[in-house]
Amino acid sequence: MEQDLRHTLGNVGVWTMAFDVIQDRVRQHLDAGADHVCVQVLTADPAALPVREWRELAPVVRGVAPGA
């Protein structure tokens, strides 16, 4: 199981970049055959929901979704 977990987490990355760069990275994963890409917003306050950031990021990732 440990080996499976390492394989699963092999493509994990933390990106602190402009939205266009994040969009390119998500597109690269999808173009490489990924059937999903997880995007998580991390903020200075882990107890707060990053609603503003989700709203800003939504159109960026929606723009690369299959069928978009």
N, C-alpha and C positions, 0 to 999 in steps of 0.2 A: 504494500500500500504506500509506503514512503516513496518508493520509486515512481509510482503513478502520480502522486501529489507533486513531486518535482517536475515531472513531465507536464502536468496540467499548468503549473505556475511558471513554466519556462518562458512564456511570452509576456509576463507581467511587467509593466513599466509605469513609472510615475512621470507624468508630463506636466510641467509648469510652463505652458507656452501660450502663444496667441491662438485664437480660435481657428484661424486658417491652417495653422500647423497641426492642431489637434484633428481637424477635419481630414487633412492629408494622411495622418497616421491611422485613423479609423478606416479610411478608404484603402490604404495599403494592406491592412489586415483582411478586409473583405475581399480585395482583389487576389490575395494570396490563398483564398479558400475558406476563410473563417465564416462560420454561419451565424456568429454573434460576436460582439465586442462589448465588453463591460466598460462603462465610463463612470467613474465615481468622483464626485466633487469633495475635496478636502478643504476645510476652512480652519482658521485659527481657533475657533470654538467648536470642538467636536460634539458638544451637547446641543448646538443650534442646528436646525434644518436649513440647508443652503438654498432656500426657495428662490431668491434673486438669482443666484448663480445657475440653478437649473433652468430658469426661464431664459437666461442669456445663452446657455449652451444648447438648449433644445433645437433651435432652428439649424444650428451647426451640424449636429449629428443627424438630424432628420434629412438634411441635404444629401447625405451619402447613403441613406437607407436603401436597400434593394427596392426597386420599383418607384423610387422618388424621382 
